């Protein structure tokens, strides 16, 4: 593709594409255009590439403009001489038809090139076309009159020829189906001429679709189910499809719902997603995000907040193979298949994928499969089912019955904290349900769940017995999500057996994890780089330091636990779920300390700690105080950060955080009031000074929902780095202090 065409398209993608912006490159582009007309193609290409490099230098790499200029092999030409031929530059956000479809000129009666007019011209011309859609919101408004044909002039945008539609980015270019007015979707893609249609959409947000008794509220990919599905193909890259609704209020002669599936996309063709988000969509029937009959692939995808009766994010049927790589399924909801549901015949391949906080009222909050699912280096964490079915699974559910052998094939995958019970109002001890089977009395060992080795489960519900499988083992995954490329994942603790617990054979795991961090890495410091189990690979000096919410009911995640005479430190399974939180540090009238210790830090110079704290109305003398958190350097020993709790009869409880400076003096926050017997969030961020005399160390503390308090100008460059921390009652207790403090959700990040 000529670079000149890409340059023109890229400039139009700039959100602030004003005359001032265009003027920077107007003269050289005119020269390049003149060279094309004179037949000097090589000279034009050289000049255009020079301009392209200048644009990338100006706007910065890593955005859609730079990516457009770098992907000439994926885009087709936009005509250099205006809105003619195979390329069209949309210059109006209104919804109006082309004045004369088929004349090769994108122009309405008002002389504007609208999105609808450009698509009409593209449909009228044979072969592939390109439409560039600058930043703006393109709301559809033309409603089909009753009884009139639904063609490309009204309602949704019908695409019947191969097309590249290029937006300025999913936050910049919005196609609003305006379904409340139109009662329609945004796009319908079909192949009435049987010539094969391939549509690529890049850098768009597609929203606002609403259809009743039809399928596909945002996009309908309409390939004949009896024919080759690849005859109609849709490729979405750097897009977002959100806030669409496929509804149904009618049934057919067999009593089945009419339409209502595919809240975002309904596809009987070939559907490919790259770095695309499917979120916040609703289907009254199946496939809240996507309903796919043909092949489906997703790379670096995010499926979040979608709802349906079955398959909250994805519902698949038909005999085909689908692939999901480096993708996240997060907070999707359904009766069955909270995130994904497959019917018999579908083969789904998942690699480097995370399923987190998905919900099903019945079974299969993660995946409910009647087809076959291969799972490689995946993580299933905190997925919940509500129903008390005796054998149904929360993470994975095999729904095919006794005859289904190998419904799930697992390797190097984590299954933990997938439970039966309401997440928002859980029982004291929700029942582990990582895996389960419906249609049979119970899962059969080696039957529905076939292990290919190196899997980690915190229970024993998946009947795993492959090489190096670990069952009834704490997974030590975080309860909060962390970025994982376009998606989200959960990290793992350094002492988790998932760290370096994967296969040792070269090439046995992907070369990167879900967030495209390299694999394998020596995460446990033993000198050998081995892949971690699951979708997250701990890096050297990983940003995630340590996490514990004590839901396992003990203190085993910590490197040490100390309870001196007259004190105690404990966690119980019940405490992990009731209002008192996970860890209990108790004093009985002595000065004994009661704390846990974590040595995961590694000479850190910048750390953020957060935890939930409840002073629990501990009995304390007026004016007495003690420490509840401390950070230290190991050798030479140095205290670096201390959080102190104080009680005053007239003022209640106060919290203060202090840091040590090089001259051993203390600086810190003012006393900050906290509730005497209620939960409060505490956050501490500490940064060591960068060098002698710089005095640029920083302490930032927040308590509750109030503004953070910041202490700057700290001189602590030579005192030391953080090697370990203590949490609990870490020192200074008055002999008159009796009672307990409660702690929960401790998290440390670099």
Secondary structure as the mmCIF struct_conf table of DSSP 4:
data_model
#
loop_
_struct_conf.conf_type_id
_struct_conf.id
_struct_conf.beg_label_comp_id
_struct_conf.beg_label_asym_id
_struct_conf.beg_label_seq_id
_struct_conf.end_label_comp_id
_struct_conf.end_label_asym_id
_struct_conf.end_label_seq_id
HELX_RH_AL_P HELX_RH_AL_P1 UNK A 3 UNK A 13
BEND BEND1 UNK A 14 UNK A 14
TURN_TY1_P TURN_TY1_P1 UNK A 15 UNK A 16
HELX_RH_AL_P HELX_RH_AL_P2 UNK A 19 UNK A 37
TURN_TY1_P TURN_TY1_P2 UNK A 38 UNK A 39
HELX_RH_AL_P HELX_RH_AL_P3 UNK A 41 UNK A 59
TURN_TY1_P TURN_TY1_P3 UNK A 61 UNK A 62
BEND BEND2 UNK A 63 UNK A 63
HELX_RH_AL_P HELX_RH_AL_P4 UNK A 64 UNK A 69
TURN_TY1_P TURN_TY1_P4 UNK A 70 UNK A 70
HELX_RH_3T_P HELX_RH_3T_P1 UNK A 72 UNK A 74
HELX_LH_PP_P HELX_LH_PP_P1 UNK A 76 UNK A 79
TURN_TY1_P TURN_TY1_P5 UNK A 80 UNK A 81
BEND BEND3 UNK A 82 UNK A 83
STRN STRN1 UNK A 84 UNK A 84
TURN_TY1_P TURN_TY1_P6 UNK A 85 UNK A 86
STRN STRN2 UNK A 87 UNK A 90
BEND BEND4 UNK A 94 UNK A 94
BEND BEND5 UNK A 99 UNK A 100
TURN_TY1_P TURN_TY1_P7 UNK A 101 UNK A 102
BEND BEND6 UNK A 103 UNK A 104
STRN STRN3 UNK A 105 UNK A 105
TURN_TY1_P TURN_TY1_P8 UNK A 109 UNK A 110
BEND BEND7 UNK A 111 UNK A 111
HELX_RH_AL_P HELX_RH_AL_P5 UNK A 115 UNK A 124
BEND BEND8 UNK A 125 UNK A 127
STRN STRN4 UNK A 129 UNK A 133
BEND BEND9 UNK A 135 UNK A 135
STRN STRN5 UNK A 136 UNK A 139
HELX_LH_PP_P HELX_LH_PP_P2 UNK A 143 UNK A 145
TURN_TY1_P TURN_TY1_P9 UNK A 146 UNK A 147
BEND BEND10 UNK A 148 UNK A 148
TURN_TY1_P TURN_TY1_P10 UNK A 152 UNK A 153
BEND BEND11 UNK A 154 UNK A 156
STRN STRN6 UNK A 157 UNK A 159
BEND BEND12 UNK A 161 UNK A 161
STRN STRN7 UNK A 163 UNK A 167
BEND BEND13 UNK A 168 UNK A 168
TURN_TY1_P TURN_TY1_P11 UNK A 170 UNK A 172
STRN STRN8 UNK A 173 UNK A 176
HELX_RH_AL_P HELX_RH_AL_P6 UNK A 179 UNK A 182
BEND BEND14 UNK A 184 UNK A 184
BEND BEND15 UNK A 186 UNK A 186
STRN STRN9 UNK A 187 UNK A 190
TURN_TY1_P TURN_TY1_P12 UNK A 192 UNK A 193
BEND BEND16 UNK A 194 UNK A 195
STRN STRN10 UNK A 197 UNK A 202
BEND BEND17 UNK A 203 UNK A 203
STRN STRN11 UNK A 205 UNK A 207
STRN STRN12 UNK A 210 UNK A 212
BEND BEND18 UNK A 213 UNK A 215
BEND BEND19 UNK A 217 UNK A 218
STRN STRN13 UNK A 219 UNK A 222
TURN_TY1_P TURN_TY1_P13 UNK A 225 UNK A 226
BEND BEND20 UNK A 227 UNK A 227
HELX_RH_3T_P HELX_RH_3T_P2 UNK A 229 UNK A 231
STRN STRN14 UNK A 232 UNK A 237
BEND BEND21 UNK A 238 UNK A 238
STRN STRN15 UNK A 240 UNK A 242
BEND BEND22 UNK A 243 UNK A 243
STRN STRN16 UNK A 245 UNK A 247
STRN STRN17 UNK A 251 UNK A 251
TURN_TY1_P TURN_TY1_P14 UNK A 253 UNK A 254
BEND BEND23 UNK A 255 UNK A 255
HELX_LH_PP_P HELX_LH_PP_P3 UNK A 256 UNK A 256
STRN STRN18 UNK A 257 UNK A 257
HELX_LH_PP_P HELX_LH_PP_P4 UNK A 258 UNK A 258
BEND BEND24 UNK A 259 UNK A 259
BEND BEND25 UNK A 263 UNK A 264
STRN STRN19 UNK A 265 UNK A 267
BEND BEND26 UNK A 268 UNK A 269
STRN STRN20 UNK A 270 UNK A 274
BEND BEND27 UNK A 275 UNK A 275
STRN STRN21 UNK A 277 UNK A 279
BEND BEND28 UNK A 280 UNK A 280
STRN STRN22 UNK A 282 UNK A 283
BEND BEND29 UNK A 284 UNK A 285
STRN STRN23 UNK A 286 UNK A 286
BEND BEND30 UNK A 288 UNK A 289
STRN STRN24 UNK A 290 UNK A 292
BEND BEND31 UNK A 293 UNK A 294
STRN STRN25 UNK A 296 UNK A 299
BEND BEND32 UNK A 300 UNK A 300
STRN STRN26 UNK A 302 UNK A 304
BEND BEND33 UNK A 305 UNK A 305
STRN STRN27 UNK A 307 UNK A 307
BEND BEND34 UNK A 309 UNK A 309
STRN STRN28 UNK A 310 UNK A 310
BEND BEND35 UNK A 312 UNK A 313
STRN STRN29 UNK A 314 UNK A 316
BEND BEND36 UNK A 318 UNK A 319
STRN STRN30 UNK A 320 UNK A 325
BEND BEND37 UNK A 326 UNK A 326
STRN STRN31 UNK A 328 UNK A 330
BEND BEND38 UNK A 331 UNK A 331
STRN STRN32 UNK A 333 UNK A 336
BEND BEND39 UNK A 338 UNK A 339
STRN STRN33 UNK A 340 UNK A 342
TURN_TY1_P TURN_TY1_P15 UNK A 344 UNK A 345
STRN STRN34 UNK A 346 UNK A 351
BEND BEND40 UNK A 352 UNK A 352
STRN STRN35 UNK A 354 UNK A 356
BEND BEND41 UNK A 357 UNK A 357
STRN STRN36 UNK A 359 UNK A 363
BEND BEND42 UNK A 365 UNK A 366
STRN STRN37 UNK A 367 UNK A 369
BEND BEND43 UNK A 370 UNK A 371
STRN STRN38 UNK A 372 UNK A 376
BEND BEND44 UNK A 377 UNK A 377
STRN STRN39 UNK A 379 UNK A 381
BEND BEND45 UNK A 382 UNK A 382
STRN STRN40 UNK A 384 UNK A 385
BEND BEND46 UNK A 387 UNK A 387
BEND BEND47 UNK A 390 UNK A 391
BEND BEND48 UNK A 394 UNK A 395
STRN STRN41 UNK A 396 UNK A 398
BEND BEND49 UNK A 400 UNK A 400
TURN_TY1_P TURN_TY1_P16 UNK A 402 UNK A 403
BEND BEND50 UNK A 407 UNK A 407
STRN STRN42 UNK A 408 UNK A 411
BEND BEND51 UNK A 412 UNK A 412
STRN STRN43 UNK A 414 UNK A 416
BEND BEND52 UNK A 417 UNK A 417
STRN STRN44 UNK A 419 UNK A 420
BEND BEND53 UNK A 421 UNK A 421
BEND BEND54 UNK A 423 UNK A 423
TURN_TY1_P TURN_TY1_P17 UNK A 424 UNK A 425
TURN_TY1_P TURN_TY1_P18 UNK A 428 UNK A 429
HELX_LH_PP_P HELX_LH_PP_P5 UNK A 430 UNK A 430
STRN STRN45 UNK A 431 UNK A 432
BEND BEND55 UNK A 434 UNK A 434
STRN STRN46 UNK A 435 UNK A 437
BEND BEND56 UNK A 438 UNK A 442
HELX_LH_PP_P HELX_LH_PP_P6 UNK A 443 UNK A 444
TURN_TY1_P TURN_TY1_P19 UNK A 445 UNK A 446
BEND BEND57 UNK A 447 UNK A 448
STRN STRN47 UNK A 449 UNK A 451
BEND BEND58 UNK A 453 UNK A 453
STRN STRN48 UNK A 456 UNK A 457
BEND BEND59 UNK A 458 UNK A 460
BEND BEND60 UNK A 462 UNK A 462
BEND BEND61 UNK A 466 UNK A 466
TURN_TY1_P TURN_TY1_P20 UNK A 467 UNK A 468
STRN STRN49 UNK A 470 UNK A 470
BEND BEND62 UNK A 472 UNK A 472
STRN STRN50 UNK A 477 UNK A 477
BEND BEND63 UNK A 479 UNK A 480
STRN STRN51 UNK A 482 UNK A 484
TURN_TY1_P TURN_TY1_P21 UNK A 485 UNK A 486
STRN STRN52 UNK A 487 UNK A 489
STRN STRN53 UNK A 492 UNK A 492
TURN_TY1_P TURN_TY1_P22 UNK A 494 UNK A 495
BEND BEND64 UNK A 496 UNK A 496
TURN_TY1_P TURN_TY1_P23 UNK A 497 UNK A 500
BEND BEND65 UNK A 502 UNK A 502
BEND BEND66 UNK A 505 UNK A 505
TURN_TY1_P TURN_TY1_P24 UNK A 506 UNK A 507
BEND BEND67 UNK A 508 UNK A 509
BEND BEND68 UNK A 511 UNK A 511
STRN STRN54 UNK A 512 UNK A 512
TURN_TY1_P TURN_TY1_P25 UNK A 514 UNK A 515
STRN STRN55 UNK A 518 UNK A 518
BEND BEND69 UNK A 519 UNK A 519
STRN STRN56 UNK A 521 UNK A 521
BEND BEND70 UNK A 524 UNK A 527
STRN STRN57 UNK A 530 UNK A 530
HELX_LH_PP_P HELX_LH_PP_P7 UNK A 531 UNK A 532
BEND BEND71 UNK A 533 UNK A 535
HELX_LH_PP_P HELX_LH_PP_P8 UNK A 538 UNK A 539
TURN_TY1_P TURN_TY1_P26 UNK A 540 UNK A 541
BEND BEND72 UNK A 543 UNK A 543
STRN STRN58 UNK A 544 UNK A 548
TURN_TY1_P TURN_TY1_P27 UNK A 551 UNK A 552
BEND BEND73 UNK A 553 UNK A 555
TURN_TY1_P TURN_TY1_P28 UNK A 556 UNK A 557
BEND BEND74 UNK A 558 UNK A 559
STRN STRN59 UNK A 560 UNK A 563
TURN_TY1_P TURN_TY1_P29 UNK A 565 UNK A 566
STRN STRN60 UNK A 567 UNK A 570
TURN_TY1_P TURN_TY1_P30 UNK A 573 UNK A 577
BEND BEND75 UNK A 578 UNK A 578
TURN_TY1_P TURN_TY1_P31 UNK A 579 UNK A 580
BEND BEND76 UNK A 582 UNK A 582
STRN STRN61 UNK A 583 UNK A 588
BEND BEND77 UNK A 589 UNK A 590
STRN STRN62 UNK A 594 UNK A 598
BEND BEND78 UNK A 603 UNK A 603
STRN STRN63 UNK A 604 UNK A 604
BEND BEND79 UNK A 605 UNK A 605
STRN STRN64 UNK A 606 UNK A 614
TURN_TY1_P TURN_TY1_P32 UNK A 616 UNK A 617
STRN STRN65 UNK A 619 UNK A 619
TURN_TY1_P TURN_TY1_P33 UNK A 622 UNK A 623
STRN STRN66 UNK A 625 UNK A 633
TURN_TY1_P TURN_TY1_P34 UNK A 634 UNK A 637
STRN STRN67 UNK A 638 UNK A 648
TURN_TY1_P TURN_TY1_P35 UNK A 649 UNK A 651
STRN STRN68 UNK A 652 UNK A 660
TURN_TY1_P TURN_TY1_P36 UNK A 662 UNK A 663
BEND BEND80 UNK A 664 UNK A 664
STRN STRN69 UNK A 666 UNK A 668
HELX_LH_PP_P HELX_LH_PP_P9 UNK A 669 UNK A 671
STRN STRN70 UNK A 672 UNK A 674
BEND BEND81 UNK A 676 UNK A 678
STRN STRN71 UNK A 680 UNK A 687
BEND BEND82 UNK A 690 UNK A 691
TURN_TY1_P TURN_TY1_P37 UNK A 692 UNK A 694
STRN STRN72 UNK A 697 UNK A 703
TURN_TY1_P TURN_TY1_P38 UNK A 704 UNK A 705
BEND BEND83 UNK A 706 UNK A 706
HELX_LH_PP_P HELX_LH_PP_P10 UNK A 707 UNK A 708
STRN STRN73 UNK A 709 UNK A 714
TURN_TY1_P TURN_TY1_P39 UNK A 717 UNK A 719
STRN STRN74 UNK A 722 UNK A 722
STRN STRN75 UNK A 724 UNK A 731
TURN_TY1_P TURN_TY1_P40 UNK A 735 UNK A 736
STRN STRN76 UNK A 738 UNK A 749
#
